[in-house]
Amino acid sequence: MVDKADWRVAWLVPEVELGAYWQPVLKEFTKVFKNTVFYTGRVWSGFDPTLPGASAIQLVGETKFVETEKIETGYDRGFIAVSPSIIGYLLKFRPQVVFPQAFSLWTVLVILLKPLCQWQVAIIYDGSSPNTDFRDSSFRTFVRRILAKFANAFVSNSQAGKRYLVEVLNVPQELVFTRTYLVPDAEALLKCLETSKPPNLNLKHPIFLYVGRITARKGIKTLLEACAMLKQQGSADYTLLIVGKGDQQAELEAFIQEQDFVDRVKWVGWVDYGNLGAYFQQADIFVFPTFEDVWGMVVPEAMVFGKPVLCSKGAASCELIAEGENGYIFDPTNAQELADKMQIFIENPDRIESMGQKSRQLISQKTPETAAKAYVEVTSFLMKSVVSW
């Protein structure tokens, strides 16, 4: 058997929009498996090649998303165009373990080359949602089932992802490792507070915070409809703070004017990631009303800052919410339900601190170290059946 220090591990992640969260995991993973390469077609905004873990990241060709169908309140449908030059990189590196992400064309190539290269394959599946699963496409489902048959293991970030793999793709349960690996680096997030300039907001508490894109998929219209219902109910002692930008803002601002609660909403616009902590810190409750999110990193980030969370069941990160303990889960199509949840905090502000402490406690158990440990566990599981080269 090959010595653990000499095992070669390849990660194939075509797009890394959440790359900033992968880097701390790679930092820990490469402490065990030093011969690791993380192949991607595009590094993320703010990529810092000097940070630990960056040396494992290697660009391969060019990656872009090709849209085939526009979905108003969900993910746009399409496919990721990837560079076939990954084949040359893999044949040169000769990994024993390959972690391809989801069911991209790179995953297809890895499965096709498996008989020749004799590597073990563990497919990474971040999570499940209607428009990323393509459950209404019998062709895509058929192809994914075939690919799944040739994989040796799967790593799912959520229980929703596991259910899709087991119930739809017929993957044996014992081959699915369900581990939360899309996690914030709490130390880095909190450190940003030391250098970020606190905004002078002077807003009425409790402050409900939304951070993200201002688009239809994110469900902000439902959140504003809930605010309109609170106004009708006579509840005006709160502020909604919105951080982000997007193509729906003009429509939403018109709705606020029409419903006459402009004084309850504060628009901030785009804020650099390093300065977001100051807004999380000043807010009381985080709200994530999305219609569809495979995960939703803003939820665990809010928990790092000790905030109760009102989370849509459309986000897989709602799995981090212990109902009534660190927040509440609601239907993103039901504005009245969200208004009722917001009313709980407006009427009972004493709950905010204790529920925020529970958030911090829960997320402290999910770190880049635990995420890396999960991948070490999966790699070790796969290597049990690898014959020394």
Phi, psi and omega per residue, in radians:
M1 nan 2.413 3.123
V2 -1.148 2.390 3.094
D3 -1.069 2.456 -3.079
K4 -0.943 -0.659 -3.108
A5 -1.121 -0.349 -3.094
D6 -1.783 -0.057 3.128
W7 -1.085 2.418 3.136
R8 -1.857 2.199 -3.065
V9 -2.176 2.261 3.110
A10 -2.029 2.309 3.025
W11 -1.892 2.336 3.138
L12 -2.109 1.745 -3.106
V13 -2.177 1.711 -3.033
P14 -0.977 -0.804 -3.139
E15 -2.160 2.339 -3.107
V16 -2.176 1.126 3.068
E17 -1.026 -0.582 3.113
L18 -1.743 0.533 -3.075
G19 -1.033 -0.562 -3.137
A20 -1.062 -0.375 3.130
Y21 -1.567 -0.392 3.097
W22 -1.299 -0.606 -3.008
Q23 -1.046 -0.777 3.088
P24 -1.122 -0.553 3.099
V25 -1.190 -0.752 3.102
L26 -1.084 -0.666 3.116
K27 -0.964 -0.766 -3.122
E28 -1.339 -0.703 -3.091
F29 -1.104 -0.707 -3.088
T30 -1.283 -0.144 3.006
K31 -1.205 -0.497 3.140
V32 -1.677 -0.856 -3.129
F33 -1.948 1.569 -3.032
K34 -1.216 -0.487 3.134
N35 -1.548 1.139 -3.098
T36 -2.110 2.358 3.049
V37 -2.207 2.297 3.121
F38 -1.852 1.781 -3.097
Y39 -1.542 2.328 3.093
T40 -2.581 2.801 -3.133
G41 -1.650 -0.155 -3.106
R42 -2.877 2.196 3.081
V43 -1.385 2.845 -3.033
W44 -1.532 2.844 3.073
S45 -1.085 2.315 -3.139
G46 1.498 0.169 -3.136
F47 -1.022 2.288 -3.132
D48 -2.037 1.836 -3.088
P49 -1.209 -0.129 -3.122
T50 -1.594 -0.206 -3.100
L51 -1.345 2.639 3.090
P52 -0.994 2.410 -3.121
G53 1.713 -0.351 -3.080
A54 -1.210 -0.493 -3.095
S55 -1.145 -0.331 3.132
A56 -1.453 -0.183 -3.033
I57 -1.579 2.245 -3.110
Q58 -2.327 2.251 3.131
L59 -1.387 2.410 3.137
V60 -2.253 1.866 3.074
G61 1.033 -2.552 -3.119
E62 -2.273 2.422 3.134
T63 -2.083 2.394 3.032
K64 -2.616 2.647 3.132
F65 -1.558 2.220 3.119
V66 -1.815 1.922 -3.088
E67 -1.372 2.319 3.088
T68 -2.002 -0.340 -3.128
E69 -2.692 2.289 3.128
K70 -1.581 2.232 3.126
I71 -2.046 2.122 -3.015
E72 -1.130 -0.881 -3.066
T73 -1.919 0.441 3.097
G74 -2.571 -3.097 3.074
Y75 -1.135 2.394 2.997
D76 -1.123 2.504 -3.110
R77 -1.629 2.675 3.140
G78 2.884 -2.669 3.108
F79 -2.580 2.801 3.139
I80 -1.669 2.081 3.063
A81 -1.438 2.129 -3.061
V82 -2.113 2.845 -3.140
S83 -1.460 2.235 3.082
P84 -1.221 -0.151 3.138
S85 -1.138 -0.170 3.070
I86 -1.007 -0.508 -3.136
I87 -1.022 -0.832 3.134
G88 -1.083 -0.719 3.127
Y89 -1.079 -0.756 -3.099
L90 -1.222 -0.720 3.138
L91 -1.129 -0.544 3.098
K92 -1.320 -0.723 -3.090
F93 -1.322 -0.584 3.138
R94 0.925 1.058 3.140
P95 -1.238 2.670 3.025
Q96 -1.612 -0.425 3.119
V97 -2.277 2.331 3.126
V98 -2.189 2.288 3.070
F99 -1.943 1.533 3.050
P100 -1.471 2.531 -3.128
Q101 -1.566 2.221 3.063
A102 0.941 -2.509 -3.021
F103 -2.131 0.878 3.112
S104 -1.368 3.090 3.104
L105 -1.122 -0.497 3.055
W106 -1.112 -0.655 3.099
T107 -1.123 -0.712 3.095
V108 -1.033 -0.800 -3.137
L109 -1.110 -0.697 3.123
V110 -1.081 -0.741 -3.140
I111 -1.190 -0.711 -3.140
L112 -1.128 -0.614 -3.115
L113 -1.491 -0.129 -3.056
K114 -1.015 -0.779 3.135
P115 -1.066 -0.603 -3.138
L116 -1.333 -0.776 -2.997
C117 -1.606 -0.279 3.062
Q118 1.041 0.559 3.083
W119 -1.570 2.783 3.054
Q120 -1.584 2.434 -3.039
V121 -2.109 2.206 3.030
A122 -2.139 1.934 -3.103
I123 -1.391 2.250 3.086
I124 -1.526 2.214 3.106
Y125 -2.261 1.825 -3.015
D126 -1.026 -0.759 -3.106
G127 3.066 -3.131 -3.029
S128 -2.029 2.434 3.006
S129 -2.728 2.755 -3.042
P130 -0.915 -0.759 -3.020
N131 -1.611 -0.159 3.023
T132 -1.661 -0.408 3.121
D133 -1.391 -0.491 -3.079
F134 0.952 0.742 -3.112
R135 -1.134 -0.380 3.135
D136 -1.484 0.012 3.104
S137 -1.858 1.836 -3.121
S138 -1.123 -0.568 -3.142
F139 -1.165 -0.870 -3.128
R140 -1.091 -0.717 3.135
T141 -1.098 -0.730 3.120
F142 -1.067 -0.820 -3.126
V143 -1.090 -0.745 -3.133
R144 -1.129 -0.644 3.105
R145 -1.119 -0.682 3.104
I146 -1.123 -0.839 3.128
L147 -1.045 -0.703 -3.102
A148 -1.098 -0.567 -3.126
K149 -1.114 -0.469 -3.078
F150 -1.709 0.003 3.086
A151 -1.504 2.603 -3.128
N152 -1.596 -0.383 3.138
A153 -2.872 2.966 3.114
F154 -2.424 2.563 3.058
V155 -2.136 2.062 -3.135
S156 -1.966 2.380 3.137
N157 -1.351 -0.296 -3.055
S158 -2.511 2.826 3.059
Q159 -1.152 -0.547 3.093
A160 -1.096 -0.708 3.102
G161 -1.124 -0.707 3.130
K162 -1.106 -0.759 -3.137
R163 -1.046 -0.702 3.117
Y164 -1.112 -0.806 -3.120
L165 -1.071 -0.757 -3.063
V166 -1.374 -0.831 -2.996
E167 -1.448 -0.552 -3.084
V168 -1.759 -0.764 -3.095
L169 -1.651 -0.007 3.062
N170 1.083 0.594 3.087
V171 -1.368 2.320 3.078
P172 -1.029 2.363 -3.075
Q173 -0.988 -0.623 -3.062
E174 -1.214 -0.197 3.119
L175 -1.664 -0.054 -3.111
V176 -1.802 2.032 3.073
F177 -1.700 1.931 -3.126
T178 -1.678 1.873 -3.093
R179 -2.426 2.378 3.093
T180 -1.356 1.878 -3.118
Y181 -2.005 -0.221 3.027
L182 -1.577 1.541 -3.020
V183 -2.255 2.640 3.090
P184 -1.386 2.722 3.027
D185 -1.586 1.664 -3.036
A186 -0.994 -0.728 -3.113
E187 -1.059 -0.769 -3.129
A188 -1.196 -0.706 3.141
L189 -1.089 -0.830 -3.098
L190 -1.232 -0.510 3.109
K191 -1.159 -0.555 3.127
C192 -1.054 -0.485 -3.137
L193 -1.093 -0.484 -3.098
E194 -1.178 -0.505 -3.082
T195 -1.917 -0.265 -3.117
S196 -1.387 2.548 -3.125
K197 -1.546 2.065 -3.125
P198 -1.105 2.288 3.114
P199 -1.251 2.551 3.090
N200 -1.610 1.478 -2.990
L201 -1.526 -0.752 -3.136
N202 0.909 0.983 -3.072
L203 -1.906 2.751 3.109
K204 -1.300 2.313 3.098
H205 -1.609 2.678 0.015
P206 -1.288 2.560 3.114
I207 -1.765 2.056 3.039
F208 -1.599 2.256 -3.059
L209 -1.994 2.346 2.936
Y210 -2.095 2.338 3.077
V211 -2.248 2.207 3.102
G212 2.671 -2.948 3.141
R213 -1.276 2.583 3.109
I214 -1.705 1.341 -3.115
T215 -2.322 2.882 -3.082
A216 -1.072 -0.651 -3.109
R217 -1.047 -0.518 -3.056
K218 -1.361 -0.103 2.992
G219 1.270 0.373 -3.102
I220 -1.176 -0.468 3.095
K221 -1.082 -0.707 3.092
T222 -1.078 -0.723 3.127
L223 -1.083 -0.734 3.136
L224 -1.252 -0.578 3.049
E225 -1.121 -0.637 3.080
A226 -1.119 -0.684 3.102
C227 -1.121 -0.685 3.105
A228 -1.101 -0.668 3.105
M229 -1.178 -0.647 3.078
L230 -1.091 -0.684 3.107
K231 -1.094 -0.752 3.125
Q232 -1.113 -0.513 3.134
Q233 -1.485 -0.032 3.124
G234 1.502 0.256 3.125
S235 -1.695 1.963 -3.119
A236 -2.258 0.008 -3.077
D237 -1.561 1.233 3.106
Y238 -2.949 3.002 3.019
T239 -2.395 2.463 2.996
L240 -1.821 2.085 -3.139
L241 -1.848 2.125 -3.083
I242 -2.010 2.086 3.141
V243 -2.001 2.116 3.141
G244 2.521 3.110 3.095
K245 -2.522 2.808 3.140
G246 2.978 3.040 -2.992
D247 -1.333 -0.090 -3.104
Q248 -1.708 -0.028 -2.992
Q249 -1.068 -0.758 -3.109
A250 -1.055 -0.757 3.118
E251 -1.068 -0.744 -3.102
L252 -1.234 -0.642 3.099
E253 -1.132 -0.650 3.100
A254 -1.132 -0.689 3.112
F255 -1.094 -0.734 3.133
I256 -1.102 -0.728 3.099
Q257 -1.089 -0.784 -3.118
E258 -1.088 -0.705 -3.105
Q259 -1.517 -0.084 3.021
D260 1.044 0.961 2.957
F261 -2.387 0.688 -3.136
V262 -1.004 -0.622 -3.080
D263 -1.219 -0.186 -3.118
R264 -1.685 -0.161 -3.044
V265 -2.055 2.312 3.086
K266 -2.095 2.034 3.088
W267 -1.602 2.284 -3.129
V268 -1.854 -0.559 -3.061
G269 1.517 -2.852 -3.078
W270 -1.270 2.396 3.090
V271 -2.264 2.298 3.099
D272 -1.007 2.540 -3.068
Y273 -0.951 -0.693 -3.094
G274 -1.155 -0.300 -3.133
N275 -1.809 -0.040 -3.093
L276 -1.113 -0.561 -3.086
G277 -0.959 -0.606 -3.129
A278 -1.120 -0.573 3.120
Y279 -1.358 -0.714 3.044
F280 -1.008 -0.723 -3.064
Q281 -1.118 -0.689 -3.082
Q282 -1.412 -0.357 -3.139
A283 -1.337 2.891 3.120
D284 -1.870 -0.731 -3.089
I285 -2.354 2.420 3.077
F286 -1.728 2.425 3.136
V287 -2.134 2.262 3.128
F288 -2.246 1.636 -3.003
P289 -1.635 0.354 -3.000
T290 -0.976 2.527 3.039
F291 -1.370 -0.580 -3.071
E292 -2.713 2.070 3.042
D293 -2.562 2.182 3.124
V294 -1.019 -0.552 3.050
W295 -2.453 -1.499 -3.083
G296 1.927 1.334 -3.046
M297 -1.113 -0.405 -3.117
V298 -1.106 -0.435 3.133
V299 -1.174 -0.975 3.086
P300 -1.102 -0.499 3.082
E301 -1.138 -0.750 3.100
A302 -1.088 -0.621 3.136
M303 -1.178 -0.616 3.072
V304 -1.017 -0.650 3.140
F305 -1.475 0.132 3.054
G306 1.270 0.752 -3.131
K307 -1.933 2.406 2.929
P308 -1.116 2.649 -3.066
V309 -2.223 2.292 2.922
L310 -1.744 1.918 -2.988
C311 -2.112 2.313 3.057
S312 -1.156 2.519 3.055
K313 -1.274 -0.074 3.052
G314 -1.352 -0.186 3.103
A315 -1.822 2.293 3.131
A316 -1.121 -0.417 3.128
S317 -1.194 -0.069 3.025
C318 -1.109 -0.270 3.069
E319 -1.130 -0.291 3.122
L320 -1.475 -0.123 -3.086
I321 -1.637 2.127 2.993
A322 -1.607 1.848 -2.995
E323 -0.904 2.150 3.119
G324 1.413 -0.114 -3.131
E325 -1.835 -0.834 3.067
N326 -2.207 0.215 3.104
G327 2.758 -2.880 -3.112
Y328 -2.462 2.647 3.103
I329 -1.894 2.447 -3.104
F330 -2.433 2.866 3.095
D331 -1.462 2.124 -3.093
P332 -1.182 -0.164 3.078
T333 -1.658 -0.017 -3.056
N334 -2.043 1.588 -3.098
A335 -1.130 -0.593 -3.133
Q336 -1.132 -0.680 3.107
E337 -1.083 -0.738 3.113
L338 -1.151 -0.731 3.117
A339 -1.026 -0.716 3.130
D340 -1.111 -0.684 3.127
K341 -1.185 -0.698 3.095
M342 -1.120 -0.656 -3.136
Q343 -1.076 -0.563 3.121
I344 -1.014 -0.773 -3.114
F345 -1.322 -0.570 3.118
I346 -1.145 -0.708 -3.112
E347 -1.468 -0.396 -3.081
N348 -2.261 1.145 -3.101
P349 -1.097 -0.319 3.135
D350 -1.174 -0.315 -3.138
R351 -1.364 -0.339 -3.005
I352 -1.058 -0.836 -3.064
E353 -1.146 -0.794 -3.100
S354 -1.173 -0.682 3.124
M355 -1.232 -0.569 3.073
G356 -1.165 -0.673 3.086
Q357 -1.109 -0.645 3.102
K358 -1.143 -0.683 3.078
S359 -1.027 -0.841 -3.118
R360 -1.076 -0.689 3.140
Q361 -1.139 -0.778 -3.107
L362 -1.145 -0.750 -3.065
I363 -1.337 -0.335 3.119
S364 -1.154 -0.265 3.131
Q365 -1.544 -0.066 -3.116
K366 -2.205 1.822 -3.018
T367 -2.316 2.953 3.025
P368 -0.984 -0.555 3.122
E369 -1.168 -0.769 3.125
T370 -1.213 -0.577 3.100
A371 -1.149 -0.793 3.120
A372 -1.109 -0.681 3.126
K373 -1.054 -0.656 3.120
A374 -1.098 -0.749 3.137
Y375 -1.237 -0.556 3.033
V376 -1.109 -0.719 3.124
E377 -1.085 -0.787 -3.133
V378 -1.162 -0.734 3.132
T379 -1.075 -0.752 3.126
S380 -1.120 -0.657 3.101
F381 -1.075 -0.765 -3.124
L382 -1.204 -0.651 -3.061
M383 -1.239 -0.249 3.105
K384 -1.061 -0.468 -3.092
S385 -1.845 0.178 -3.132
V386 -1.622 2.249 3.078
V387 -1.527 2.424 -3.121
S388 -1.002 2.357 3.114
W389 -1.393 nan nan
